[in-house]
Amino acid sequence: MTRIMIRYIATAIWMMVLVSMFFPAAGAAQERLSVNVDTANMRSGPGTNHDELWQVEKYHPVVVVEKQKDWYKIKDFENDMAWIHKSLLSSASSVITIKDKCNIRSGPGTDNPIVFTAERGVPFRVLETKGSWIKIQHADNDIGWIYKTLVW
């Protein structure tokens, strides 16, 4: 090997080490969970002694970014971060609306009638998928189909 090639390989390895130090989750899959109780408190730190920042509804999807014992630091669809106890989460698949007004239809396609609408930030449990359509259920048991670009 030439000296230039060795230097190039050494530089590439060094760059990968630096990236992994500053962005440890860069290549790792993040765990996505959903709230499994009617209302959950999102906290400023890992414990009930920390301030309650806001509350979320059942099926609210989150991504786990850190774990400390029984507490998970999460990120939501707005990239807000908070802490939640792991007992309030499940692996059930869920989505949340990201548009101001979302049409929920009786079937997977725009030719199906609208059964209800949802504002931005409404969480749903995923029941099934068909192509680009997702069959969803709200905590109040309303069921319908939503197009995948309308949710996170």
C-alpha positions as CSV (number, residue, x, y, z in Angstrom):
1,M,0.0,0.0,0.0
2,T,1.2,3.5,-0.7
3,R,1.7,6.0,2.0
4,I,-1.2,8.1,0.7
5,M,-3.6,5.2,0.8
6,I,-2.6,4.4,4.3
7,R,-3.1,8.0,5.4
8,Y,-6.5,8.0,3.6
9,I,-7.7,4.9,5.4
10,A,-6.4,6.1,8.8
11,T,-8.2,9.4,8.3
12,A,-11.5,7.6,7.3
13,I,-11.3,5.5,10.4
14,W,-10.6,8.5,12.6
15,M,-13.6,10.3,11.2
16,M,-15.9,7.3,11.9
17,V,-14.6,7.2,15.5
18,L,-15.4,10.9,15.9
19,V,-18.9,10.6,14.4
20,S,-19.7,7.7,16.7
21,M,-18.5,9.7,19.7
22,F,-20.7,12.7,19.0
23,F,-23.6,10.9,17.4
24,P,-23.9,7.5,19.2
25,A,-27.3,6.7,17.8
26,A,-26.6,7.8,14.3
27,G,-26.9,4.3,12.9
28,A,-28.9,2.7,15.6
29,A,-32.6,2.1,15.3
30,Q,-34.6,4.1,17.9
31,E,-37.3,2.4,19.9
32,R,-40.7,3.7,19.2
33,L,-43.4,3.2,21.9
34,S,-46.9,4.6,22.7
35,V,-48.6,5.7,25.8
36,N,-50.9,3.0,27.2
37,V,-52.9,5.0,29.8
38,D,-55.7,7.6,29.3
39,T,-53.4,10.5,30.4
40,A,-49.7,10.5,31.1
41,N,-47.6,13.2,32.7
42,M,-44.4,14.2,30.8
43,R,-41.8,15.3,33.3
44,S,-38.6,17.4,33.3
45,G,-36.5,14.6,34.8
46,P,-36.6,10.9,35.6
47,G,-38.8,10.8,38.7
48,T,-42.2,12.0,40.1
49,N,-40.2,14.7,42.1
50,H,-39.5,16.5,38.7
51,D,-41.9,19.1,37.3
52,E,-44.8,18.0,35.1
53,L,-44.2,19.7,31.7
54,W,-47.4,18.6,29.9
55,Q,-49.8,15.7,29.5
56,V,-50.4,13.3,26.6
57,E,-53.3,11.1,25.6
58,K,-53.5,7.3,25.1
59,Y,-51.7,6.1,22.0
60,H,-49.4,9.1,21.9
61,P,-46.3,7.8,20.0
62,V,-42.8,8.6,21.3
63,V,-39.2,7.7,20.5
64,V,-36.9,6.6,23.3
65,V,-33.7,8.6,23.4
66,E,-32.4,7.6,26.8
67,K,-33.2,5.2,29.7
68,Q,-32.5,5.7,33.4
69,K,-33.7,2.7,35.4
70,D,-37.6,2.7,35.0
71,W,-37.7,6.2,33.4
72,Y,-37.4,6.9,29.7
73,K,-36.4,10.2,28.1
74,I,-38.5,10.5,25.0
75,K,-38.9,12.7,21.9
76,D,-42.3,13.3,20.4
77,F,-43.5,14.3,16.9
78,E,-42.7,18.0,17.6
79,N,-39.1,17.0,18.7
80,D,-40.1,18.0,22.3
81,M,-38.3,16.0,25.0
82,A,-39.4,14.8,28.4
83,W,-39.3,11.9,30.8
84,I,-42.0,9.3,31.3
85,H,-42.2,6.1,33.5
86,K,-41.8,2.9,31.4
87,S,-45.0,1.4,32.9
88,L,-47.0,4.1,31.0
89,L,-45.7,2.9,27.7
90,S,-46.3,-0.1,25.4
91,S,-45.0,-1.4,22.1
92,A,-48.4,-1.0,20.5
93,S,-48.1,0.7,17.1
94,S,-49.5,4.2,17.0
95,V,-49.5,7.4,15.0
96,I,-50.3,11.0,15.6
97,T,-51.8,13.5,13.1
98,I,-49.4,16.2,11.8
99,K,-51.7,18.3,9.7
100,D,-54.2,20.9,10.8
101,K,-57.2,19.0,9.4
102,C,-57.1,15.3,8.5
103,N,-59.9,13.4,6.9
104,I,-60.5,10.0,8.4
105,R,-62.3,7.7,5.9
106,S,-64.5,4.6,6.1
107,G,-62.0,2.7,3.9
108,P,-58.5,2.9,2.4
109,G,-59.0,5.4,-0.5
110,T,-60.3,8.9,-1.3
111,D,-63.3,7.3,-2.9
112,N,-64.5,6.3,0.6
113,P,-66.6,8.7,2.6
114,I,-65.2,10.8,5.4
115,V,-66.4,9.5,8.8
116,F,-64.7,12.1,10.9
117,T,-61.8,14.7,10.9
118,A,-58.9,15.1,13.3
119,E,-56.9,18.2,14.2
120,R,-53.1,18.2,14.4
121,G,-51.8,16.3,17.4
122,V,-54.4,13.6,17.8
123,P,-53.0,10.1,18.6
124,F,-54.3,6.9,17.2
125,R,-53.6,3.2,17.6
126,V,-52.7,1.4,14.3
127,L,-54.9,-1.5,13.5
128,E,-53.6,-2.4,10.0
129,T,-52.1,-1.0,6.9
130,K,-53.1,-1.3,3.2
131,G,-50.7,0.3,0.8
132,S,-50.3,4.0,1.8
133,W,-53.4,3.8,4.1
134,I,-53.5,3.1,7.8
135,K,-56.5,1.8,9.7
136,I,-56.6,3.7,13.0
137,Q,-58.5,3.7,16.3
138,H,-58.8,6.6,18.7
139,A,-59.0,6.1,22.5
140,D,-62.8,6.8,22.2
141,N,-63.0,3.8,19.9
142,D,-63.7,5.8,16.7
143,I,-62.2,3.8,13.8
144,G,-61.3,4.9,10.2
145,W,-58.5,5.1,7.6
146,I,-56.0,7.8,7.2
147,Y,-53.4,8.5,4.5
148,K,-49.8,7.9,5.8
149,T,-48.4,11.4,4.9
150,L,-50.9,12.9,7.4
151,V,-49.3,11.2,10.4
152,W,-46.0,10.7,12.3
